[in-house]
Amino acid sequence: MRAKIITFLYSLLFYLAVLMIPFEKIVDDSLIILIFQICAKLILLIYLYFDIFHKKNIAYKNEFSLLFIPLFIGALSNYLTIPFCNGSIDINITPLQILQIPNTFILVCIEEIIFRHLAFDLFNHVIKESKNKDLYVILIASALFASIHFINIFSSGFTIILSQVGYTFLLGFILGVIKVKSKSLIYPILGHLIFNLFNDVIFVMLFKIEYNVTYYIVSAVIGIILVIYSLFILIKEQKNKDTIRAF
């Protein structure tokens, strides 16, 4: 238990340290700063892989989860808000935005290893066996995943940060259910990557939108519906486990 706590904490602290490196005080070029950030995150990912992830014998269950349906819808949620907001096509592809693709991939892998692997591993041992254990673990890991995004308060407004914390909690919940159902880290990584690429990186390249109250309301409604669907899948999975135990 102590080893799991230490592993999770130093990985989390390493992750926060990488995010908080003040590259902007070293150089004054956004492109160079992003390259430095990518390199720092890549070093962290390599460290996590070889020191933690690669050493573990993790079984993968090849199962296409129906939870990819809400993830696909969630990945298009910003596009679905355009009719309700002041949105327009504004194609703006720059080297800086293209570099966001590898940056997103590396960051997604790091976050999934920490919050859907290490956190799940830790809290599955901390929480006593109960019918709702999977739900408790998912909620705690999702809350941690969401709260980490408060670190962006230094670079963004409070409303934007609050929205980010909210949707990352909902996203974390869906990814957590996928982790429980598939017993694999590959699917949460893939789902998280699809969401971030389409809902953020590619969307910013193609559209310009006014983030008004309507945007936040529509996004919240979509997110809540998708989480309810995910919760239904989790309950169904729990019933299947209970049936197996009964036999």
Disulfide bonds with the S-S distance in Angstrom:
none
